[in-house]
């Protein structure tokens, strides 16, 4: 993504005290393999973590995925890095001397399929547990939105994985993309049923998860990147109809063999207590089953609920109880045997 010498000079980053770098929003981006385009936005974008440094200063990678760009004339990337688009290269190619680093998070505004200007739509987001995805040459009329992957964003140039990859160049500029797979590791679900909440501004759920309240969605919607998981067991204190505060009474418990139940908008003066079902808890919003479901949102937050039907299996609970009793009987028998032997003067 190249500029003329005068344009390059005019667009040099200007450092502001305590603000990182002012990076000019002169962004060049690839529309196709054979067509290159430079788009000049009208203002500057403040990128606190974007870095452009001199040859004597070591680069520090920003958090998450990012672009690394080189001026092919002034500070070209090393020859070993200049491979075909899409090929993986050493991480040093994304941190080389003279590179400018542009973190995706600073530009995408919480959406994985985002716009940098008219017709300039890239994809950057998590596409699996520990797998980051990236796409260029994207064509969609929905951007910006939170796409599940680059295909949904309409991208024809797609990379997935972790590490540094060669991206498409623009005239006079060499572009690389670093994919941070570590930031895509799915959270570990707690035991039993739980809530999954997302900040709709900084880390929303993917759009395919945003259905009507009560609808079942993919389990991944309850384990997405940025989700905060809240265990029901840790909050309900042994009661299925419990209180989270004034007027906030949910239901979470077993309502049948292998069937978990959940309720919201509950009105009762008895909570907390162990209700048989959500109706007894006075809930008007009720879900039953297993898996991930869309729950009611709160301002600025997207809520989902995972129901663990397996924890409601009667057979498993019976077996566990039987095993516990068996273990207890064995221990009691052993203790009695030792006591009788001691009484009889038998040395074990």
C-alpha positions in Angstrom: 0.0 0.0 0.0 2.3 2.7 -1.3 2.4 6.5 -1.3 4.5 8.9 -3.3 7.6 10.3 -1.5 5.7 13.6 -0.7 2.6 11.7 0.4 4.6 9.4 2.6 6.3 12.4 4.2 3.0 14.2 4.7 1.4 11.2 6.2 4.1 10.4 8.7 2.7 9.6 12.2 2.6 12.5 14.6 3.0 11.5 18.2 0.8 13.2 20.8 1.7 13.2 24.5 0.1 10.3 26.3 -2.0 9.4 23.2 0.3 6.9 21.4 0.4 7.8 17.7 -1.8 9.7 15.3 -2.0 7.5 12.3 -3.3 9.2 9.2 -6.4 7.5 7.8 -4.8 7.2 4.4 -5.6 3.5 4.1 -4.8 1.5 1.0 -6.7 -1.7 0.6 -7.0 -4.4 -2.0 -10.2 -4.7 -4.0 -9.0 -7.6 -6.1 -5.8 -9.4 -7.0 -5.3 -7.3 -10.2 -6.9 -4.0 -9.1 -5.3 -1.9 -6.4 -6.8 1.1 -4.8 -5.8 3.8 -2.3 -8.5 5.4 -0.3 -7.9 8.7 1.4 -10.3 9.3 4.3 -10.9 12.8 5.3 -9.6 12.8 8.9 -7.1 11.1 11.2 -7.9 8.1 13.3 -6.2 8.0 16.8 -4.8 4.6 17.3 -3.3 4.4 20.7 -1.6 1.0 20.0 -0.7 1.6 16.3 3.1 1.8 16.0 5.4 3.3 13.4 9.0 3.3 14.6 12.5 4.1 13.4 15.1 1.5 12.5 16.7 1.9 15.9 13.6 1.2 17.9 12.2 -2.3 18.6 8.6 -2.9 17.6 6.1 -4.2 20.2 3.2 -6.1 18.8 -0.2 -4.7 19.6 -2.8 -6.9 21.3 -4.8 -9.1 19.0 -4.6 -9.4 15.2 -3.0 -6.6 13.2 -1.6 -5.5 9.9 2.1 -4.8 9.3 2.9 -2.6 6.4 6.3 -1.6 4.8 7.2 1.1 2.4 8.8 -0.9 -0.4 11.1 2.0 -1.3 12.1 3.3 2.1 12.0 0.3 4.3 11.2 -2.9 2.5 10.5 -6.2 4.3 13.2 -8.8 4.3 13.5 -10.9 1.1 12.5 -14.1 3.0 9.2 -12.5 3.8 8.2 -11.6 0.2 6.3 -14.8 -0.7 3.0 -15.4 -2.4 -0.1 -13.9 -0.9 -1.6 -16.1 1.8 1.6 -18.0 2.6 2.7 -18.2 6.3 6.0 -16.5 7.1 8.0 -16.1 10.3 6.6 -13.8 12.9 9.5 -11.5 12.5 8.1 -10.5 9.1 5.2 -8.8 11.0 7.6 -7.0 13.4 10.4 -6.0 11.0 12.4 -2.8 11.0 10.4 0.1 9.5 7.0 -1.7 9.7 3.9 0.2 10.7 1.5 -1.8 12.8 -2.3 -1.3 12.6 -4.3 -3.3 15.1 -7.6 -4.6 13.8 -9.5 -3.9 17.0 -8.8 -0.1 16.7 -10.5 0.0 13.3 -13.2 -2.6 13.3 -15.4 -1.2 16.1 -16.5 -4.6 17.5 -17.6 -6.0 14.2 -15.7 -8.8 12.4 -16.9 -7.7 8.9 -16.2 -4.0 8.9 -15.7 -1.1 6.5 -12.7 1.1 5.9 -14.4 3.2 3.3 -16.6 2.8 0.2 -16.0 -0.7 -1.1 -13.2 -1.5 1.3 -14.5 -4.3 3.5 -12.1 -6.7 5.3 -12.9 -9.5 7.8 -11.0 -10.2 11.0 -12.4 -12.4 13.8 -12.4 -15.7 15.5 -13.6 -18.7 13.4 -13.0 -21.5 15.9 -11.4 -22.3 19.3 -7.9 -20.9 19.0 -8.3 -20.1 15.3 -8.3 -16.5 13.9 -9.7 -15.7 10.5 -8.9 -13.0 8.0 -10.4 -12.0 4.7 -9.9 -9.4 1.9 -11.8 -8.7 -1.4 -15.0 -8.8 0.5 -18.3 -7.9 -1.1 -21.4 -7.5 1.1 -24.1 -4.9 1.6 -24.4 -5.7 5.3 -21.2 -4.3 6.6 -20.4 -3.4 9.3 -21.7 -6.5 11.2 -20.4 -9.3 13.2 -19.9 -12.2 10.7 -19.2 -15.7 11.8 -16.4 -16.1 9.2 -14.9 -14.5 6.1 -17.3 -16.4 3.8 -20.3 -14.8 5.4 -18.5 -11.4 4.9 -18.3 -12.2 1.2 -14.5 -12.4 1.1 -12.7 -14.2 -1.8 -9.2 -14.0 -0.2 -9.3 -16.0 3.1 -6.6 -16.9 5.7 -7.1 -18.9 8.9 -4.7 -19.9 11.7 -2.2 -18.1 13.9 0.9 -16.2 13.1 2.2 -14.0 10.3 0.9 -14.3 6.8 1.6 -12.4 3.5 -1.4 -10.3 2.6 -2.2 -8.6 -0.7 0.1 -5.6 -1.6 -0.7 -2.2 -2.9 1.5 -0.2 -5.2 4.7 0.6 -3.3 3.6 -1.0 -0.1 4.1 -4.5 1.3 1.3 -5.8 3.5 1.3 -8.6 6.1 -1.3 -9.7 8.6 -0.7 -11.2 12.0 -3.5 -13.5 13.2 -3.7 -13.9 17.0 -5.2 -17.3 17.5 -4.6 -17.1 21.3 -7.2 -14.4 21.6 -9.7 -16.8 20.0 -9.5 -19.5 22.7 -13.0 -20.3 23.8 -13.8 -19.9 27.5 -14.0 -23.1 29.6 -17.7 -23.7 30.4 -18.6 -24.2 34.1 -20.3 -27.4 35.3 -24.1 -27.3 34.9 -26.2 -24.6 33.4 -24.8 -21.1 33.0 -25.3 -17.7 31.4 -23.1 -16.3 28.6 -23.1 -12.5 28.3 -21.5 -10.2 25.7 -20.8 -6.5 25.7 -22.7 -5.4 22.6 -20.3 -2.6 21.8 -16.8 -3.9 22.5 -17.3 -7.7 22.0 -20.8 -8.6 20.7 -21.9 -12.1 19.8 -21.8 -13.0 16.1 -24.9 -12.0 14.2 -26.1 -15.5 13.6 -26.6 -15.9 17.3 -28.8 -12.8 17.6 -32.2 -14.4 17.2 -35.4 -13.9 19.1 -35.5 -14.6 22.8 -36.1 -18.3 23.6 -34.8 -19.6 20.3 -32.2 -22.3 20.3 -28.8 -21.5 18.8 -25.5 -23.2 18.2 -23.6 -24.1 21.4 -20.8 -21.8 20.2 -23.0 -18.8 20.9 -22.6 -19.7 24.6 -18.8 -20.0 24.3 -17.9 -17.2 21.9 -14.8 -14.9 22.2 -15.4 -12.2 24.7 -18.2 -14.0 26.5 -18.4 -13.9 30.3 -19.8 -17.1 31.7 -21.9 -17.0 34.9 -22.6 -20.4 36.6 -26.2 -20.8 37.9 -24.9 -23.1 40.7 -22.6 -20.4 42.0 -25.5 -17.9 42.3 -28.6 -19.9 43.2 -27.5 -21.3 46.5 -29.2 -24.6 46.1 -32.6 -23.1 45.2 -34.1 -23.3 41.8 -36.2 -20.1 42.2 -33.7 -17.6 43.5 -33.0 -13.9 43.7 -30.3 -11.8 42.1 -31.6 -8.6 43.6 -34.8 -6.6 43.9 -37.2 -7.8 41.2 -34.6 -10.0 39.6 -35.8 -13.6 40.1 -34.8 -16.4 37.6 -35.5 -20.1 37.7 -32.9 -22.8 36.9 -33.4 -26.4 37.7 -34.3 -29.9 36.5 -37.9 -30.3 35.3 -37.7 -33.9 34.1 -35.4 -36.8 33.4 -32.6 -35.2 31.3 -34.5 -32.0 30.9 -33.3 -28.7 32.3 -35.6 -25.7 32.8 -35.0 -22.0 32.8 -37.3 -19.0 33.5 -37.1 -15.2 33.5 -39.5 -12.4 34.3 -40.5 -14.3 37.4 -42.9 -12.8 40.0 -43.1 -14.5 43.4 -42.9 -13.4 47.1 -41.5 -16.8 48.1 -38.0 -16.6 46.5 -35.6 -18.1 47.3 -37.1 -21.5 47.4 -36.8 -24.8 45.5 -39.6 -24.7 42.9 -40.6 -27.7 40.9 -40.6 -25.7 37.6 -40.5 -22.2 36.2 -44.3 -21.8 36.4 -44.2 -22.4 40.2 -41.6 -19.7 40.3 -44.0 -17.3 38.6 -41.9 -17.0 35.4 -43.5 -15.7 32.2 -40.5 -16.5 30.0 -39.7 -20.2 30.0 -37.2 -22.5 28.2 -36.8 -26.2 28.6 -34.3 -28.6 27.0 -30.5 -28.8 26.6 -28.1 -26.6 24.7 -27.7 -22.8 24.1 -30.7 -20.5 23.9 -31.1 -16.7 23.4 -32.2 -15.1 26.7 -33.5 -11.6 27.3 -31.0 -8.8 26.9 -30.1 -6.1 29.3 -29.1 -2.6 28.2 -25.7 -2.8 26.5 -25.5 -6.6 27.1 -26.4 -9.6 25.0 -27.5 -12.6 27.1 -27.6 -16.3 26.4 -28.3 -19.3 28.6 -26.9 -22.8 28.4 -29.1 -25.6 29.8 -27.2 -28.7 31.0 -29.8 -31.5 30.5 -27.2 -34.1 31.2 -27.0 -32.9 34.8 -30.7 -33.8 35.1 -30.4 -37.4 34.2 -32.2 -39.4 36.9 -30.3 -42.6 36.1 -26.9 -41.0 36.5 -28.0 -39.3 39.8 -29.3 -42.7 41.1 -26.0 -44.4 40.2 -24.0 -41.7 41.9 -26.2 -42.1 45.0 -25.8 -45.9 44.9 -22.1 -45.6 44.5 -21.9 -43.2 47.4 -23.9 -45.6 49.6 -21.8 -48.5 48.5 -18.6 -46.7 49.3 -20.0 -45.7 52.7 -21.0 -49.3 53.4 -17.6 -50.6 52.5 -15.9 -48.1 54.7 -18.3 -49.0 57.6 -17.7 -52.7 57.2 -13.9 -52.2 57.2 -14.1 -50.1 60.4 -16.2 -52.7 62.1 -13.8 -55.5 61.1 -10.8 -53.6 62.5 -12.7 -52.9 65.8 -13.6 -56.6 66.2 -10.1 -57.7 65.5 -8.7 -55.4 68.1 -11.2 -56.6 70.7 -10.3 -60.2 70.0 -6.6 -59.3 70.3 -5.8 -60.1 66.6 -3.0 -58.2 65.1 -3.7 -57.1 61.5 
